[in-house]
Amino acid sequence: MGSGHPSKPVAYVRNMEHHMADYITKRVAAETKHKVRIIHAYAGKIAKVHETLEAVEKGLLDLGGYCVCFESAKLLPLNWDYFTPFTTGDIRKQVAVKRRVMAEHPELYDMLDKKYKQKMIAITGFDNYGLGTKFEWTDVSQLKGKKIIAAGPNLPWVERYGAIPVTTTLPTAYNALQTGVASGFIMFPGVYYGFKFHEPAPYFKIVNLGAQAQTILTMNHNTRKKLPKDVLKIIDDAAKSYEKVATLDSYKSEAIGIAKLKKAGAKVSTLPVVQQTKWAKALKDWPNERAHDLHKGYGINGPLIMEKYMKYMEEAGHKWPYRYQFKQLGS
């Protein structure tokens, strides 16, 4: 079982190492005649962040946890919540709504089974995205011309406002900020503190770009076929428990991360709602473009799904600073 990300500072990984693994080993020992040994391989020990899908597909990992943000070519349909910035900052609501949409549209994730020889057994994610920078800023227009790093699919959040986008990963981001390759990083507070990004970039702005249900736990098909049925059921039960525990951990990480950043001397502030609205309006055409990309590249009705997602998020109590519009297919 492994991930490209390290365990300690990242909620979805540390709950793989501890909650998921402990749940499996304890129940297998108590309820079956079998013995199970889990080999942990985090922080890229077997596969880096952009290699984990392939590692599970090939059987190098039996269970792999990864962010679909690093698989925007193969798994673009699972990135759709990235395409509606300023969504809810509550990862618990995000996971619930994403699960609701996915239950109605299995085409969003069935490529994992059909093409990549793995089954998704859990989904969780990251807490509310903010923006850490090496410079102080108060107006979103001040981001123009600045080099900002992010995972990839969310770079248009700043690119559409004139920033210079630079793709990165968590393991390389600190050096990019320290050496001046970039002057800002789109990141959530828990991990921002955990990786000590506040050292090279001490200004952290709570901008409420939203929490993202972007991390999934998958299991190799052949491994599932080989395991005894009672052990497999325990693993699937463990995954359900893991999803709840890891999501709650991620939710708590936001407040804990902000408190720790302040204690460490970082300059933490909140972007006013009027600025959030200004930023969202600058992105108004992008969600529709991405929705149609889902149709062009994958045959998926992106406009319908993303409109449904926004509606369900409103039903969950979220108020969008700007209501994105989608041109429906055939209209």
N, C-alpha and C positions, 0 to 999 in steps of 0.2 A: 504494500500500500504506500503510495507516495504522491508527491506534488513538487512542482518547480519552486514554489514559495517555501520559505522556512516556517517552522511551526510556531515558535513563541510569539512573534508579533502579529500573526495573521489569524483571525478568528476561525475561518473555515478549515485551516490546516491544523491548528492546535486541537480542535475538536475531533479531527480525524485521528490524530495521534493518541489522544486521551479518551474522550467519550466513546467514539466509534470502536476503537480497539478494545477498550475495557469491557464494553457491553458485549461484544462478540465472545471474547475469551471467557468471561464469567458465565454467560448463559450456555455456551457449548460445554463447558466443564460440568455445569450443574444439571443440564437437561439431556445430554447425549452421551454416547459411549465413545465419542470421538475426541481427538486432541487437535488443537489448532495452534499454529505459531504464526504470528504476524511479523513480517519483516518491514520495518519502517524505512522509507527512502524519501526524505524531504529535502528542501533547499537544493533541488536539482541533482541529487545523488544519482538518480537513474535517468530522469528526464527534466529538462528545463521547462520554463513556463509555456513556451510555444511548442513543446515536444510531447506534452503529456497525453494528448488525444491519440497521437500515433503510438505512444508507448503502450497504452491500453489496447489499442487496435492490434498490435503485434504480439501482445502477451508479455511484454517486458514488465508491465505492471498488471496485477490482477485487479486492483482498485486504484483509480486515479482521481485526484481532485484538481480542478483547473478552472481558470477564468476563460469563458468563451470569448472574451474580448481579444484574446491572442489568436483566435481562430476565425477571424472575420471573413475569410474566404470560404472555408468549409462550413462554418456554423453561423453565418450572418443572420439567419432567421431567429436565432436565440439571443441576438444582440438588440432586439427591437426596443427594449426599455431605455437603452442608451440614446435612442433617436427622439426621445421626448424629454429634453432637459427641463429642470425645475419641477420634476415629479416629486412624489412624497419623500421626505427625509427619513421616514420610518421603514426600515428594512422588513419589519414584520408585515406591514401592509403590502409592501412591494412583492414579497414572496407569495402572499395569499392571492393577490390580484394576478400575478403572473401564472400561478398554478391554475387559477380559474380560466384564464384565456387559453392556456395550454391544454386543459381538459377538453375545451371546445374545438381546439385546432391542433391535433397531434402532428400535423404536417410541419409544425414549427420545430420539432425535435426528432421525428422518426428517422431522419437520416443517420442518426447515431446507430440505430439497429440495422438499417438497411445497407449502409455503406461502410460504417466504421467498426463493426463487429463488437459493439458495446451497448450496454443498457444503462440509461440514466436512472439512478436509484435515489438521488437526493438533489435538491437545489437550495442554495442559500445565497449569501451575497455580502455586499459591503455597505457600511454605514454612509451617511450623508456626505457627498462629495463637496469639498471646499477647494480653495486655491491658496497654496503656499508660495510666497515669493521672496526674492532677495531685496525687493524694494517696496516702499509703502505706496499705496494707491487708494483712492476714494471713489473714482469714477471709472466705469468699465472702459471708457474711451482711452484711458491711460495704458491699457494692455496692447494697444496698437504698436506693432514693431518689436514687441518683446518675444523672446524665444520661450515657449511654454512646452513642457513635456507632459505626456500622458500615454496611456496604453495603446491608443490607436483609434478605435471607433468613436471615442469621445473628443478627439482633437478638434473636430469642427466646432465644438462649443466655444473655443477661443479663436479658431482660425477665421470664422465668419465675422469676427469683430476686429480683424486686422492683425492678430498675433501670428507669430511664425511657429507652426506646429513642428514638434520633434517627437518621434516615437521612442518610448523607453520601456523598461521593466523595473520592478522594484529593486532587484539586485544591482542595477546599474545607475539608478536615479541619483543617489547621493553623490557619486563622482561627477555626474553631469552638472549638478548644481554647484558643487565645490569648484570645478574647473572653469565654470562660466559657459559651458556648452548650452546651458539654459538658465533662465532667471526666474522660472516659476514652474510649479508642478500641480496639476489637477489631482488632488488626493483627498482622502477622508482622514479625519483627525486621529483616529485610533492608530492607524498604521503610520501616519505622518510622524507621530511621536515615537512609535515603536522602532522605526528605522532611523530616528534622530535627524530627520530632514530639516528640523528647525535650526540645526547648527549652521548649515550653509545658507538657509533661507528662513529667517526668523519671523517673517510676517505671514500669519495664517488668517485668511479671510473666510468667514462662514458665509458662503454665497447661496447655499441651498439648491445646488444643482440636482440634488436628490440621491437617495439610496438606490443601489442597483442590484437586482437578483441575477448576478452574473457568474457565480461559481457553481459548478455542478460536480457531483460525485458519480463516476461511471464504473461499470464492472465488465470485464472481458467476457464475451459470450462463451468461449471454450471453458473458462474457469467455472462459470455457472453450471455448465453441463456436467462437469466432472465431480462437483461437490455433492455430498449426500443431501437429500431433500430437507432433512431437519436442520442441517447446518445452513443451507441456503436461506431457509425461512428466517433463521436467526439473523443472518446478515441483512436481509431486507427489512426486518423489524428494527435492527440497529440503525439502518439508513434513515428510517422514518423518525426515530428518536434523535438522531444526529441532526437532521434538518431543523427540528424545533430548537434544540439546544444551541447549535451554531448560529442560527438566526438571532436568537435572544442575546447571545454573546456579542454578536456584531452590533446589535441595537445598543447595548450598554456601552460598547466601545467608543461611541461618539462622545458622550458626556465625560467618560473617563479620560479619553484622549485630550479633549479640550482643557480639562482641569490640569492634566499633567503638562500640557504645553504651556499653560500660564505659569505653573509652578517652576518650569524650566527656564522661564524668562522670555518665551516667545511673545510676540505682539499679536494678540488675538482680537479680532473685531468682526462685526457683522455688516454685510452689505445691505443697505436700506432696500425695502421692498420696491421703491420706485426705480432703483437701479437694477434690481432683478427683473422687473417688468421691461425696462429698456433693453436689457440683454436678451431676454426671451423674444422680444419683437424683432430683434436683429436676426434671430434664427428662424423666423416664422415659416420660411419656405423649405428649410432643410428637412424637417420631419416628413413632409409630403414626398420630397425627392427620395428619401430613404425607403419610404413605404412602397413606392413604385419600383425601386431597385429590387425589393423582395419578389415582386411579381416578374420582373424581367429576368432575373437570374435564377429564380427558384420555382417559379410558377405558383407562388403563394399570394393570396389576396391581401397584400400588405396594408392598403388603405382601410379595408374593412376591419382587419385585426387591430390596427393602431387606433382607429376611431373607437372601437370597442374597449380597448385598453384604457383610453382616456375617460370614457364614460364610467367604466367600473372603478377607476381610481376616484372619480368624483363621488360615486356612491359610497366609497370607503371614507369619504370626508375630506379629500384633498381639494384645495382651491388652486387652480393653475394661475400663475401671474399673467399668462397669456394663453388663450385657448387656440391651439394649433388646428388648422383646417386641412382636410384630406380630400383630394379629388378622387372620387370613387371610380372604379373601373367601369368603362362604358358610358361615363357621363360626359 
